[in-house]
Amino acid sequence: MLLDDESFDQSIVLTHAQWEELIGSVRSLSEANAKLMDVIVMLLSDTENHAVKAALSSQDALADPYDLRDLCKLVRGE
């Protein structure tokens, strides 16, 4: 829901239960955001580690750990 400029001048009254629910929602979103950032950091770290291993490897290149082409072929029955 988008609010127009005039509505920002209006007060909003919440019951104690509504306030607690709002605060709980904000905390849940904050925790979910923190977990998402942890996953992103882990994935970036894994990708960086993979790139370093590939560069140091005497093989042509290591397989991309996030390459889903083989999985897609299996799902499609190829």
C-alpha positions in Angstrom: 0.0 0.0 0.0 1.5 3.3 -1.0 0.8 6.3 1.1 0.4 9.8 -0.2 2.2 12.8 1.4 -0.8 13.9 3.3 -1.2 10.6 5.2 2.3 11.0 6.8 0.8 13.8 8.9 -1.7 11.4 10.4 -1.1 9.5 13.7 -1.4 5.8 13.8 -2.6 4.2 17.0 -1.7 0.6 17.7 -2.8 -1.7 20.5 -0.1 -3.3 22.7 -0.7 -6.6 20.8 -0.4 -4.9 17.4 2.8 -3.2 18.6 4.2 -6.5 19.8 3.3 -8.1 16.5 4.9 -5.3 14.5 8.1 -5.5 16.6 8.2 -9.3 16.2 7.8 -9.0 12.4 10.7 -6.4 12.3 12.9 -8.7 14.3 12.0 -11.7 12.1 12.9 -9.7 9.0 16.1 -8.5 10.5 17.1 -12.1 11.5 16.2 -13.4 8.0 18.3 -10.6 6.4 21.3 -11.5 8.6 21.0 -15.2 7.7 20.7 -14.2 4.0 23.9 -12.1 4.3 25.6 -15.1 5.9 24.6 -17.3 3.0 25.8 -14.8 0.5 29.1 -14.4 2.2 29.5 -18.2 2.3 28.7 -18.6 -1.4 31.1 -15.8 -2.3 33.8 -17.4 -0.2 33.1 -20.8 -1.8 33.2 -19.3 -5.3 36.5 -17.5 -4.5 38.0 -20.6 -3.0 37.0 -22.5 -6.1 38.5 -19.9 -8.4 41.8 -20.0 -6.4 41.8 -23.8 -6.6 41.1 -23.7 -10.3 43.9 -21.2 -10.9 46.4 -23.3 -8.9 45.3 -26.6 -10.3 47.4 -28.3 -12.9 44.2 -29.5 -14.5 42.5 -27.4 -17.2 39.8 -26.3 -14.7 37.8 -27.6 -11.8 34.1 -28.1 -12.3 32.0 -25.2 -11.3 30.3 -26.3 -8.0 27.2 -24.3 -8.8 26.9 -25.5 -12.4 23.4 -27.0 -12.7 23.5 -28.1 -16.3 23.9 -31.8 -15.4 21.0 -31.6 -12.9 18.8 -30.0 -15.6 19.7 -32.8 -18.0 18.7 -35.4 -15.4 15.4 -33.6 -14.7 14.6 -33.4 -18.4 15.5 -37.1 -18.8 18.3 -36.4 -21.3 
